[in-house]
Structure formats: structure tokens, C-alpha cells
Amino acid sequence: SVDEIAPLLYQVQGLRFRFFNGRTWQDEWKPENTQEGLPQAVEATVYVADRRGEVAQFATVFTLPLASKKRGQRS
């Protein structure tokens, strides 16, 4: 069934994405947020539990160079 959820890693407690529009970080992204339709950066945070159940977070930011190019411009 499509509605079934099966965890791949039991230690992973959560996953969050945030999107940078050039001025602020946002929890949701809609393509109309910028002229190019892409965020300038995406932050991914993974929440992982250790054996004692304490949760640590690991985050990284990915920049999207294509977001800064004007439409129709080719590299």
C-alpha cells in the first residue's frame, strides 16, 4: 500500500529543510519566491538519536549557483 511507512534508519528522528531566498530563511519554498524559481541555498538538518535516546542534529547548507543566474542566461 502507498500509505505504509517503513523507516530506513531507526535512529533518524527527523529531517528538516529550509530555503534561503537571498534575504531570509523560509520553512517552505514556492517557485514564485524568486524570479528564477530556485532558492539561493537549501539547508538540510537530520535529527539522529543515540543509544540513550538523546537526539543530536546535523545540518549542512547547499548553495544553488543556478539560482543567481538570470533567466535565459547560459553558462
C-alpha positions in Angstrom: 0.0 0.0 0.0 1.2 3.5 -0.7 0.1 4.7 2.8 2.6 2.4 4.6 5.6 4.0 6.3 8.7 1.9 6.8 11.7 3.6 8.5 15.0 3.0 6.7 17.1 4.0 9.8 15.5 3.8 13.2 18.0 6.3 14.7 16.8 9.1 12.4 14.2 11.0 14.3 13.5 13.8 11.8 14.5 15.7 8.7 14.0 19.4 8.1 14.7 21.6 5.0 14.9 25.4 5.0 15.3 27.6 1.9 17.1 30.9 1.5 15.6 33.5 -0.9 18.6 35.9 -0.7 17.3 37.7 2.3 15.7 35.3 4.8 15.4 31.6 5.6 11.9 30.0 5.0 10.4 26.7 6.0 8.5 26.3 2.7 9.5 27.0 -0.8 7.3 28.2 -3.6 8.9 28.7 -7.0 7.4 32.2 -7.2 9.5 33.3 -4.2 12.2 34.5 -6.6 12.4 35.5 -10.3 14.4 32.4 -11.1 12.1 30.0 -9.2 15.0 28.5 -7.2 16.2 29.3 -3.7 19.8 30.6 -3.4 20.6 27.9 -0.8 19.0 24.9 0.9 19.7 23.8 4.5 19.1 20.2 5.4 19.1 19.1 9.0 18.9 15.5 10.2 17.9 14.6 13.8 19.6 11.4 15.0 19.1 9.6 18.3 21.9 7.8 20.1 21.6 4.6 22.1 20.4 6.6 25.2 17.7 8.3 23.1 19.4 11.7 23.1 18.8 13.5 19.8 21.6 15.3 18.0 21.2 17.4 14.9 23.5 17.6 11.9 23.0 20.3 9.4 24.6 21.4 6.1 23.8 24.1 3.6 23.9 23.6 -0.2 24.2 26.7 -2.4 22.4 26.6 -5.8 24.6 28.6 -8.2 21.9 28.5 -10.9 19.5 30.4 -8.7 21.7 33.6 -9.1 21.7 33.4 -13.0 19.1 35.4 -14.9 16.5 33.5 -16.9 17.8 32.9 -20.4 21.4 33.3 -19.5 23.6 30.3 -20.3 26.9 29.3 -18.7 
